Amino acid sequence: MLISQLGLDWELTSQFASRASAGYLFVPRGQLRAPIITGALIYHLNMIGPYQSSSESPTFDIFNQGWRIHLFNQTYFHPQRAAWPERSAINMIALQIDQLISSRFFFSYQAASAYQGAHAGGYATGMIGPGIQSKPFLHEHLQTYANLLIGAGGGGNLALAGGAVIEPVIGLYYYINQFFGIHASLGHMKALRDQLTTPIINIGLNIRFGTLMGTNIA
């Protein structure tokens, strides 16, 4: 599969930009041919690194940005299919990145893809959304959280219609140390325009770390 694109970025703030692009997608050995149009909201990380210059150095407002990465298994218990009454479970491998905005609030970016389940081949989702978390307790080993994700899914012949999905989640972290932990959560996956509605369970690993970031204030 090959994609050629031409686009334009528009800076909104020092950290956000919008992007519009158009292009063409084709498969060299297949029949797929299609023009594509893309719109995107871009967030600049502005990570701090070594700076060497003979001129005056810029002035930055420097802060530590916390992140949390999850790698986990996601199970749909009885998802509805579009073309037949099959309701067997689907298992997915998922990657989620949490941007820790404050000690209580975070924002999540998640991608997941099915690896097991009847007629589930090719099913995948991409979701984003806000979350809240408690203060760590029990010697800072445990922490509760809630997440509301919204995005799109497709493939696997699931009853998704236009593909828009929403997933509220509640869960629990157990931190082995300040960097590594495990988590478990319960949620509900629902298509906004079709019949898919199923409870889900997530179990996996998570890693916490921080990066130095800066905003140019000069």
Secondary structure, 3 states (H helix, E strand, C coil): CEEEEEEEEEECCCCEEEEEEEEEEECCCCCCEEEEEEEEEEECCCECCCCCCCCCCCCEEEEEEEEEEEEEEEEECCCCECCCCCCCCEEEEEEEEEEECCCCEEEEEEEEEEEECCCCCCCEEEEEEEEEECCCECCCCEEEEEEEEEEEEECCCECCCCCEEEEEEEEEEEECCCCEEEEEEEEEEEECCCCCEEEEEEEEEEEEEEEEEEEECC
